[in-house]
Amino acid sequence: MAHSTSSDAFSRFMAAVVMGLMLGGPLALLLIWLNFGALEAYVTAQFGVPGIASITLESKALAAIVTFLRLGLGVLGLYHLRRMFLEGAAGRPLSAASVSAFRRFSWAALAYAVAAPLERTLVILIFTMGNPQGQRMFAFGVDTSDAYVILLGLLVVAAAEVFHRAHPSPPDEDAG
C-alpha cells in the first residue's frame, strides 16, 4: 500500500508541475513578445533576419499569433497530461479517463512537434514580407532535432493507441 501512496504523491506532484508549465509557457511567450526590442540580437541570430527593429507592429502581431497558436497545441496537450496525472493521484492510473487523456496528450504532443518547422517558416515569412522584392525569405527545414521529436511523438502516439485498444471502454467514449 505504501507504493500506492508514493505513486499518488508522485502523480499529484507531476500534475502540479504540468500546471506550472501550462501557466508558465504562455506567460513566458507573452513576455518575449512584449519585450521584443530587447531580443533583437537573439532573433537576428536565430532567424538570420537583419534589421529586426524595422519590422512593423502588424508583422510582430501576426508572428505572435502564429507562435501562440502552436503554444495552444502544447497547452492542450499539457491539459490532457495533467488530467492523466490527476487520475493517477486519485488511484486510477489505468482508468478509461486516464487512458483517454494519455491518448489525447500524445496526439497534441505530436501536432506540437510537427508544427515547429511550420511555425519557424511562417515567422520567417512574416518577418520578411515587408522587405523589397528579392529580399524576402522562405526557409523550410526539418533538422535532426525536429525529426527526433516527431519520431518520439509517433512512439508516444503508438503507445497511447496500444493502451486505448487494450482498455475496455464504452463504444461512444471517443465522441467526447
N, C-alpha and C positions, 0 to 999 in steps of 0.2 A: 504494500500500500504506500510505502514511502516513495517508491518510484513514481507512482501516480501523482503524489503531491509535488515532487520536484518537477515533473513534466508539466503539471498545471501551472506552476510558478514560472517555468521557462516560457510557456505559451503566453501567459499574461505579460511577461517582460517583452517578448517579441511583439506582441500586439501594441504595447506602448512605444517600442522603437519604430514600428511601422507608422503609427500615428504621428510620431515626430517627423518622419520622412514625408508624410502626406502634407503636413503643415509647413515644414522647413523648405521643401523643394520649391513650391510656388513663391514663398516669401523670398528665398534667395534669388530666384529668377526675376522677381519684381524689383528687388534692389539692384540687380545688374542693369536692368533696362532703365531704371530711374537715375542711375549713375553712369550712364553710357559714356559720357565725355571722359570720365576718369579711366575708362577701359579702352581708350583709343589705341594705345600701343599693343595691347593684347589682341584686339580684334584685327588690327593690321597684320600682326604676325600669324594669327590663326587662319584668317581667310585670304591673306595676301592682297587686301584691298587698300591701296593708298588713298589718303585724303578722307578718312572716316569722318572728320569734323564737317565735311561738306555734304554729308548725307542728309537728305531732307527729313523733316519731322514725320512726314507721311510714310517714307520708306522705313524709318525706325519703328513706327507704329505697326506697319504691316509685318515687318520681321518679328516684332514682339508677338504678334498674333500667331504667326507660324510656330514660334518656339513654345508658346503657351498651349497650342493645340497638341503638340507632341507630348508636352508635360501632362496634359489632360489624360492621355493614354496611360502614362506612368502612374498617375494618381488613381485612376480607375483600377489598375492592376493592384496597387497597394491597398485599396479599399477591400478588394476581394481577399487579398492575402491576410489582412487584419481579421476579416470575418472567419477565415480558416483558423487562425491562431486563437480567436475567441471561442470557437467551438472546441478546440483542444483544451483551453483553460477551463471550460465547463465539463471536461471529462468525456467529450465526444470527438476524439481526433479523427475518426473514420466515419462520421455520420454522413448522411446524404448531403446535408448543408455544407459540411466541411469539404467533401469531395467536389461538390459543385463549385464552391468558392475557389478551390485549388485549380479547377479546370478553367474558370473564368480568368483567374490571375495569369495562368500560363498563356492564354491567348492574348491578353492585354500586354504581357511582357514581350511576346513575340512581335506584336504590332509595334510596340515601342522601339524594339531593336531594328525592325525593318524601316521604320520612319526616320531613323537617324541620318542615313545618307540623303534621303529626300529632303529633310529639314535643312541640312547644310547646303544642298543645291539651291533650294528656294531662297535661303538667306543671301547667298552669293548673288543670285539673280536680282533680288530686291535691292541689295546694296549697290549694284552697278547699273540698274536700269536707267538711272538719270545721267549716266555717262554718255559722252558723244559716241556716235556710230564708230565701231571698231575698238572701243574701249570697254564694251560691256563683256561680262564674263559668264560663261556657262561651264560649270565644272561638276561633273558627277563622278563619284568614285566610291567604291566599297573596298575599304582597306582590310587587312587581316584581322584587326580588332572587331570590325563590323561583322565580318564573316564568322568569326568565332562566337560572338554574342548571338548571332542569328542561329547558328548551329546549336548552341546551348539552349536557346529558346525553343527550337524544334524538339530537342531532347526532353525538355520540361513539358511541352505540349504532349509528346508521346506518353510520358509517364502519367500525366493527368488523364489522358484518354484511357489508359490501362486501368487506372483506379476507377474511372467512371463506368467502364464496361464491366468491371468485376463487382461493382457495388449494386445490390438490388435496389432499384428505385421505381417509384410510380411512373407510368408512361408519360404523364404530362408535366413532369418536373422540369424538363428542359425549356418549357414555354416561358418561364419567368426569368 
